[in-house]
């Protein structure tokens, strides 16, 4: 199920249904939608686990690397065809934008925001700790039981 809330997209589905593919597709579509490659600095992708964060980041970077050297052949990946159609770009333009985005992301990796919901929430709470009446040096404690 996908809901559009202006520029927010929520993707909710069961395991094995292609959520990661869909998230990567939408991330790349947004990232490559403008000729300027620094769009990633205004984006955040949230997921539940560190494993999912690693998987998404890996797939995004792997896709950008692969798409950076695209040439028109009969073996064009389906996601490339879908991106070209959705963005109304040629394969050559998609390759150019992918190269630019990959270069910038690797140079400014800290701004490449794919994070867990826990980390994101923690960051928000830390930003408003004073307003919430919390100590500025609060610690998060996890109770295993």
C-alpha positions, 0 to 999 in steps of 0.5 A, a space after each residue: 500500500 502506498 500513500 502520497 503525502 505531498 513529498 512523503 511516501 509511505 510504503 507498507 507491505 509484507 516480507 518478501 514483497 519487494 519493499 526494498 526494490 520499491 524504496 530504492 526505485 523511489 529513492 533513485 527516482 527522486 535523486 536523479 529527477 533533477 540535473 543537480 546531483 545534490 538532491 540526496 542532501 534533502 532526502 531521508 529514507 527510514 527503515 526498521 533495522 540496521 540490516 535494512 539500512 545496510 541493504 538499502 545503502 548498498 543497493 543504491 550505491 551499487 545501482 548508481 555505480 552500475 548505471 554510471 557506465 550504462 550504454 544502450 544495449 539489449 540487456 538494460 536492467 528493468 529498473 533503468 528502463 522504469 527510471 528512464 520512463 518515469 523521469 523522461 530521460 535517455 539512458 545516456 542522461 541517466 548514466 550522467 546523472 548517476 555518475 554525478 550523484 555517486 561522486 557527490 554521495 561518496 564525497 559527502 557520505 554523512 549526508 546520505 541519510 538512510 537510517 533506522 526509525 530509532 536513530 531518527 527518533 533519537 536525533 529528533 528527541 536530542 534536538 528538542 531535549 531542552 524543550 522536553 525538559 530532558 538533560 542534554 546528556 541523556 542516554 538511551 538504555 535498552 532493556 533486553 527483557 
